[in-house]
Amino acid sequence: MNMSDLTERQKTLLLLLIRDYIESAQPVGSKRLAEHYHLGLSSATIRNEMVALTEMGYLRQPHTSAGRVPSEEGYRYFVSQMMHNAQLPETVQHTISHQFYQARPDVEQWMTLAASILAHQSQGASVVTAPHMEQIRYKHVELISTQGRQVLMVLVMAGGEVSQQILTLAEPVSQERLSQTTSRLNGLLAGLTVDAIAALSNRSDALDQDILILILQEIRRTANSISGEIYTDGLTNVLSEPEFAEADDARRALKIFEERSTLQDLLARTTTNSNVGGLQVLIGGEGEWDELRQCSMVIARYGVPGMATGTLGVLGPMRMSYARTIPTVRFVAGLLSDMVNDTIVGE
């Protein structure tokens, strides 16, 4: 069905009906549209148009009601109209920016905050994945002699990640020699990726060589641990929606949040080919995710391509407030991209 087949009048009625249904969760009848929106059309004219829109697949009629509700196709049309002109009020933008700039520049704090803001603004359930470092770069290392053969290694990555661990060396080494080793390694490794460091790992000095191997192990471990984190918030928002009074539907949707592998698969498959900042709206699971049959999801990718990217999104009933959720997801994605850019890439 081509959307350009709709007349202007049908487009107007369809958008008004969907907006009304999103707010009320009640099927919408021709009488309500005629009385509420002063369209200068009779109830009978509106009813005929609603019948036509139903036959075209944009509306459906719940079996017990005279009114109509949007079909998945109707929502898709609504979203396509909404996608480019939905704006977040400036006051809301300022509030959200302010909350971020007050937070410490720490990945975990931002992720938790992003999930909380998305859930609050959209009244849906939010999901945010930590930025996946496509390339972790070395920044510098400190070696501090503690006692005997034990040395504290503090390793700083270019993304601001810091890891500390106690190493036990083969023999006691003076602080002076440790400091010489660190200054050599810092000169050699600054800004290098794991692969570049691995290519260097046959140093003539035995201590340099040992420390280099430990640095490599630690960077690899950090890379694996950062990228798997998923933060969620607002699950109770979804449970309180009228659609989910039949608990099975809600349980099925929320199961996706519990089964991390399904969620990761969903996020990975929907954003692999999308650009950073690009937005996708999945309506009714798009025939691929049965768990999301009653839901919609607005998903975006954030970060800096080739360096570090993550995903964020909001899940809600199919009659979620797209006009609010779409610009909120887009705006928060922009803020997270700026932060990744400032902290991880801007080193």
WOJO-V169201 format. One line per field, one symbol per residue. phi: phi as a letter, one per 20 degrees, with the letter a starting at -180 (. if undefined). Layout:
# WOJO-V169201
phi->???
This chain:
# WOJO-V169201
phi->.efffffgffgfffffffgffgfdmdgddffffffedlemcfgfffffffffffffneccdffecefdcfegfffffgfffegedfdeggffgfgfgffffefffcgffffffffffffffelcedbcdffeffbedfdaccccfdbleeceddddefenfcccbeddefbfcfgfffffffffffffdgmeegfffgfeeceffffgfffgfffggfffffgfeffefcdcbmffgffefggeffggfffffffffeegfffffgfffedgeeffnfdcdedmmlmddgfdgecccdccdcocgndbcbcbacdbffefeffefgffffffffffffffffeeeff
